[in-house]
Amino acid sequence: HKDAPHLDGAYAAFGKVTEGQDVVDAIATVATDAGDRPVEPQMIIEVTVDTFGVDYPEPEKCN
């Protein structure tokens, strides 16, 4: 996928695709508008987070 230097320092991205890389590739190739937003909405229907047995507290919400 192409670099997005305009996002450097503004967003943290982390994670690993363990299956469904073809879906990630398909999302990366959708048509976008002048603002680089997808012309058709892209939705993640399901996500699995493996905490490797560690229980984390509910995150605090910031305003």
N, C-alpha and C positions, 0 to 999 in steps of 0.2 A: 504494500500500500504506500501511497505517496506521503512524504513528510508534510507536517503542518506546523511550520515554525511560528506562525502567529499564535499558536496555543502554548508555546514554550513559556514556562514560568507562571502560567495562568491556571493550569489544570493538572491534576495528578492522575495518571493512568496506570493501572496495575491489574494484574490478573493473567490467567492463562486459559486459552481455549483448549479443552481436552477432547471435545468432539464437536462436530458441526462447523469446522473451518470453512467448508464450502458455503455455509450460510453467511459467515462473516465476509467472505469474498464477494458474494452476491450483493450484500448491503453496500459494500465499498464501491460497487460499480453502478449504482443507481444514478439516474439523472439528477442534477442539482440546479438550483436557480443561481442568480447573480450573487446572492449572499452565501453560496455554498451550502444551502439547506436542501434536503431531498424534496423533489417535486411531489412525490407520493410519500405519505408518512411511513416511516419504518418503525416497527414495534417489536420489542422483546417480550415474548409471551411467557417464557419460563427461564429462571436462573437457579442454579444450584451453587451454594457456597459451602465449601468443605472447610470446616474450622479445625480439622484434625483432632477432634475430641476436646477442644478448648471451648468453654462457655464464656461468652462475652456479654457484658451488661448492655442494656438498651442505650443507644447513644443519646447524648444530651442535644436538644435542639437549640440552635443559636438564632437570634434575630438579626 
